[in-house]
Amino acid sequence: MSREIDPVADWWRTAIIDMEPGRIDLRGRPIEESIGTERFPAMIWRLVTGGDLGGARLDLFEAALVAAVDHGPQAPSIAAARMAATCGVGLQSAMATGIGMLGDVHGGAGEQALDLYTHVIAEGAGPALDALAARGVRYVPGFGHRFHPVDPRAPALLGLVDAAEARGAVDGRHAGAGRAVEAELARRKGRLIPMNIDGATAVIYGELGCPPPLARGFFVLSRSVGILAHAWEQTRQGGRNKGPTPPGHRWTYDPDEGA
């Protein structure tokens, strides 16, 4: 028998938190039982997914979060946060500015890579890459890097996945899919295009059972640490209304642009 819907109390419905004066339960567990006993990555996983994570699987999740925290002021999200910090907006707005830059092109490759791996597991690397090409995708998400011939984060993460697989904590299917893409790309291009941080974290999130959109969400959560660090550093350094280039360097004026 269904209960009557309360137009006020049922305006929001959640399984995440139950709270009343003197009590805060997160996913059915009193917060005081987690304080001092539950690792922060375990809390993140439990709050977001509703499941518990421990052992080698928790270590993998934590490693993925650690690996993606920052990539320097040349990253648009970091640069935007630093510029915002010089405009007197406060840390929260500087962080929001940087986080708002994380979209399909900058920040979305992990989600896209995990979606690719799902197709590789089902269809094979060749057909999955063919499908990308048919959609006009120019860059295979999760592979290659503008700065690093080999992204140092990817082998470190994959080594942890291999160790977790050896212990039976994960099944290795997504790691196999990532390596199959890497091998197929090398065959087609005639040179190695190695997996990058997005491809490696997508492996971990896939091994842990995440749907692709959560890969982006967890990347944003991870990168927000670097965004905070840079916004705070810039706040302490000072500066006022800093733009993307020093004042002595001007843009190219082209009256025919867009004509």
Contacts in CASP RR format, 6 or more apart in sequence:
PFRMAT RR
TARGET T0000
AUTHOR 0000-0000-0000
METHOD contacts of the structure
MODEL  1
MSREIDPVADWWRTAIIDMEPGRIDLRGRPIEESIGTERFPAMIWRLVTG
GDLGGARLDLFEAALVAAVDHGPQAPSIAAARMAATCGVGLQSAMATGIG
MLGDVHGGAGEQALDLYTHVIAEGAGPALDALAARGVRYVPGFGHRFHPV
DPRAPALLGLVDAAEARGAVDGRHAGAGRAVEAELARRKGRLIPMNIDGA
TAVIYGELGCPPPLARGFFVLSRSVGILAHAWEQTRQGGRNKGPTPPGHR
WTYDPDEGA
15 27 0 8 1.000
15 50 0 8 1.000
16 26 0 8 1.000
16 27 0 8 1.000
16 47 0 8 1.000
17 24 0 8 1.000
17 25 0 8 1.000
17 26 0 8 1.000
17 27 0 8 1.000
18 25 0 8 1.000
18 28 0 8 1.000
19 25 0 8 1.000
23 30 0 8 1.000
24 30 0 8 1.000
24 31 0 8 1.000
25 31 0 8 1.000
26 34 0 8 1.000
26 43 0 8 1.000
26 46 0 8 1.000
26 47 0 8 1.000
27 46 0 8 1.000
27 47 0 8 1.000
27 50 0 8 1.000
27 51 0 8 1.000
29 46 0 8 1.000
34 43 0 8 1.000
38 46 0 8 1.000
39 58 0 8 1.000
39 62 0 8 1.000
41 53 0 8 1.000
41 58 0 8 1.000
41 61 0 8 1.000
41 62 0 8 1.000
41 65 0 8 1.000
42 52 0 8 1.000
42 53 0 8 1.000
42 54 0 8 1.000
42 58 0 8 1.000
44 61 0 8 1.000
44 65 0 8 1.000
44 218 0 8 1.000
44 221 0 8 1.000
45 51 0 8 1.000
45 52 0 8 1.000
45 53 0 8 1.000
45 58 0 8 1.000
45 61 0 8 1.000
46 52 0 8 1.000
46 53 0 8 1.000
48 214 0 8 1.000
49 210 0 8 1.000
49 214 0 8 1.000
53 61 0 8 1.000
53 208 0 8 1.000
55 169 0 8 1.000
56 163 0 8 1.000
56 164 0 8 1.000
56 167 0 8 1.000
56 168 0 8 1.000
56 169 0 8 1.000
56 170 0 8 1.000
57 164 0 8 1.000
57 169 0 8 1.000
57 170 0 8 1.000
57 208 0 8 1.000
59 160 0 8 1.000
59 164 0 8 1.000
60 160 0 8 1.000
60 161 0 8 1.000
60 164 0 8 1.000
60 169 0 8 1.000
60 170 0 8 1.000
60 204 0 8 1.000
60 207 0 8 1.000
60 208 0 8 1.000
61 204 0 8 1.000
61 208 0 8 1.000
63 156 0 8 1.000
63 157 0 8 1.000
63 160 0 8 1.000
63 204 0 8 1.000
64 157 0 8 1.000
64 200 0 8 1.000
64 201 0 8 1.000
64 204 0 8 1.000
64 205 0 8 1.000
64 218 0 8 1.000
64 222 0 8 1.000
65 218 0 8 1.000
65 221 0 8 1.000
65 222 0 8 1.000
66 222 0 8 1.000
67 153 0 8 1.000
67 156 0 8 1.000
67 157 0 8 1.000
67 197 0 8 1.000
67 200 0 8 1.000
67 201 0 8 1.000
67 222 0 8 1.000
68 153 0 8 1.000
68 197 0 8 1.000
68 201 0 8 1.000
68 219 0 8 1.000
68 222 0 8 1.000
68 223 0 8 1.000
69 222 0 8 1.000
69 223 0 8 1.000
69 225 0 8 1.000
69 226 0 8 1.000
69 229 0 8 1.000
70 78 0 8 1.000
70 223 0 8 1.000
70 225 0 8 1.000
70 226 0 8 1.000
70 229 0 8 1.000
70 230 0 8 1.000
71 78 0 8 1.000
71 197 0 8 1.000
72 78 0 8 1.000
72 230 0 8 1.000
73 79 0 8 1.000
73 82 0 8 1.000
73 230 0 8 1.000
75 106 0 8 1.000
76 98 0 8 1.000
76 101 0 8 1.000
76 106 0 8 1.000
77 98 0 8 1.000
77 99 0 8 1.000
77 100 0 8 1.000
77 101 0 8 1.000
77 102 0 8 1.000
77 106 0 8 1.000
77 107 0 8 1.000
77 223 0 8 1.000
77 227 0 8 1.000
78 98 0 8 1.000
78 226 0 8 1.000
78 227 0 8 1.000
78 230 0 8 1.000
79 244 0 8 1.000
80 97 0 8 1.000
80 98 0 8 1.000
80 100 0 8 1.000
80 101 0 8 1.000
81 94 0 8 1.000
81 95 0 8 1.000
81 97 0 8 1.000
81 98 0 8 1.000
81 227 0 8 1.000
81 230 0 8 1.000
81 231 0 8 1.000
81 234 0 8 1.000
82 94 0 8 1.000
82 230 0 8 1.000
82 231 0 8 1.000
82 233 0 8 1.000
82 234 0 8 1.000
82 242 0 8 1.000
83 97 0 8 1.000
83 242 0 8 1.000
83 243 0 8 1.000
83 244 0 8 1.000
84 93 0 8 1.000
84 94 0 8 1.000
84 97 0 8 1.000
84 98 0 8 1.000
84 231 0 8 1.000
85 91 0 8 1.000
85 94 0 8 1.000
85 230 0 8 1.000
85 231 0 8 1.000
85 232 0 8 1.000
85 234 0 8 1.000
85 235 0 8 1.000
86 234 0 8 1.000
86 238 0 8 1.000
86 239 0 8 1.000
86 240 0 8 1.000
86 241 0 8 1.000
86 242 0 8 1.000
86 243 0 8 1.000
87 241 0 8 1.000
89 97 0 8 1.000
90 231 0 8 1.000
90 235 0 8 1.000
91 228 0 8 1.000
91 231 0 8 1.000
91 232 0 8 1.000
91 235 0 8 1.000
94 227 0 8 1.000
94 231 0 8 1.000
94 234 0 8 1.000
94 235 0 8 1.000
95 224 0 8 1.000
95 227 0 8 1.000
95 228 0 8 1.000
95 231 0 8 1.000
98 227 0 8 1.000
99 220 0 8 1.000
99 223 0 8 1.000
99 224 0 8 1.000
99 227 0 8 1.000
102 108 0 8 1.000
102 216 0 8 1.000
102 219 0 8 1.000
102 220 0 8 1.000
102 223 0 8 1.000
103 216 0 8 1.000
104 112 0 8 1.000
107 198 0 8 1.000
107 216 0 8 1.000
107 219 0 8 1.000
107 220 0 8 1.000
107 223 0 8 1.000
108 141 0 8 1.000
108 198 0 8 1.000
108 216 0 8 1.000
108 219 0 8 1.000
109 141 0 8 1.000
109 142 0 8 1.000
109 196 0 8 1.000
109 198 0 8 1.000
109 199 0 8 1.000
110 141 0 8 1.000
110 142 0 8 1.000
110 198 0 8 1.000
110 199 0 8 1.000
110 201 0 8 1.000
110 202 0 8 1.000
110 205 0 8 1.000
110 212 0 8 1.000
110 215 0 8 1.000
110 216 0 8 1.000
110 219 0 8 1.000
111 202 0 8 1.000
111 212 0 8 1.000
111 213 0 8 1.000
111 215 0 8 1.000
111 216 0 8 1.000
111 217 0 8 1.000
111 219 0 8 1.000
112 141 0 8 1.000
112 142 0 8 1.000
112 198 0 8 1.000
112 212 0 8 1.000
113 141 0 8 1.000
113 142 0 8 1.000
113 143 0 8 1.000
113 198 0 8 1.000
113 199 0 8 1.000
113 202 0 8 1.000
113 215 0 8 1.000
114 174 0 8 1.000
114 202 0 8 1.000
114 205 0 8 1.000
114 206 0 8 1.000
114 210 0 8 1.000
114 212 0 8 1.000
114 215 0 8 1.000
115 212 0 8 1.000
116 128 0 8 1.000
116 132 0 8 1.000
116 140 0 8 1.000
116 141 0 8 1.000
116 142 0 8 1.000
116 177 0 8 1.000
116 181 0 8 1.000
116 202 0 8 1.000
117 174 0 8 1.000
117 177 0 8 1.000
117 178 0 8 1.000
117 181 0 8 1.000
117 202 0 8 1.000
117 203 0 8 1.000
117 206 0 8 1.000
118 212 0 8 1.000
119 127 0 8 1.000
119 128 0 8 1.000
119 131 0 8 1.000
120 128 0 8 1.000
120 177 0 8 1.000
120 178 0 8 1.000
120 180 0 8 1.000
120 181 0 8 1.000
121 173 0 8 1.000
121 174 0 8 1.000
121 177 0 8 1.000
123 131 0 8 1.000
124 180 0 8 1.000
125 177 0 8 1.000
125 180 0 8 1.000
125 181 0 8 1.000
125 183 0 8 1.000
125 184 0 8 1.000
126 184 0 8 1.000
128 181 0 8 1.000
129 140 0 8 1.000
129 181 0 8 1.000
129 184 0 8 1.000
129 185 0 8 1.000
129 188 0 8 1.000
132 140 0 8 1.000
140 181 0 8 1.000
140 185 0 8 1.000
140 193 0 8 1.000
141 198 0 8 1.000
141 199 0 8 1.000
142 195 0 8 1.000
142 196 0 8 1.000
142 197 0 8 1.000
142 198 0 8 1.000
142 199 0 8 1.000
142 202 0 8 1.000
143 181 0 8 1.000
143 182 0 8 1.000
143 185 0 8 1.000
143 193 0 8 1.000
143 194 0 8 1.000
143 195 0 8 1.000
143 196 0 8 1.000
143 199 0 8 1.000
144 151 0 8 1.000
144 193 0 8 1.000
144 194 0 8 1.000
144 195 0 8 1.000
144 196 0 8 1.000
145 151 0 8 1.000
145 194 0 8 1.000
145 196 0 8 1.000
148 196 0 8 1.000
149 194 0 8 1.000
150 194 0 8 1.000
151 194 0 8 1.000
151 195 0 8 1.000
151 196 0 8 1.000
151 197 0 8 1.000
151 200 0 8 1.000
153 196 0 8 1.000
153 197 0 8 1.000
153 200 0 8 1.000
154 194 0 8 1.000
154 195 0 8 1.000
154 196 0 8 1.000
154 197 0 8 1.000
154 199 0 8 1.000
154 200 0 8 1.000
157 197 0 8 1.000
157 200 0 8 1.000
157 201 0 8 1.000
157 203 0 8 1.000
157 204 0 8 1.000
158 175 0 8 1.000
158 195 0 8 1.000
158 200 0 8 1.000
158 203 0 8 1.000
160 204 0 8 1.000
161 170 0 8 1.000
161 172 0 8 1.000
161 175 0 8 1.000
161 203 0 8 1.000
161 204 0 8 1.000
161 207 0 8 1.000
162 175 0 8 1.000
164 170 0 8 1.000
164 207 0 8 1.000
165 171 0 8 1.000
165 172 0 8 1.000
165 175 0 8 1.000
170 207 0 8 1.000
170 208 0 8 1.000
171 207 0 8 1.000
172 207 0 8 1.000
173 207 0 8 1.000
174 202 0 8 1.000
174 203 0 8 1.000
174 204 0 8 1.000
174 206 0 8 1.000
174 207 0 8 1.000
175 203 0 8 1.000
175 207 0 8 1.000
177 203 0 8 1.000
178 195 0 8 1.000
178 199 0 8 1.000
178 203 0 8 1.000
179 195 0 8 1.000
181 195 0 8 1.000
182 192 0 8 1.000
182 193 0 8 1.000
182 194 0 8 1.000
182 195 0 8 1.000
185 193 0 8 1.000
186 192 0 8 1.000
186 193 0 8 1.000
195 203 0 8 1.000
198 219 0 8 1.000
201 215 0 8 1.000
201 218 0 8 1.000
201 219 0 8 1.000
202 215 0 8 1.000
205 214 0 8 1.000
205 215 0 8 1.000
205 218 0 8 1.000
206 215 0 8 1.000
210 218 0 8 1.000
245 251 0 8 1.000
END
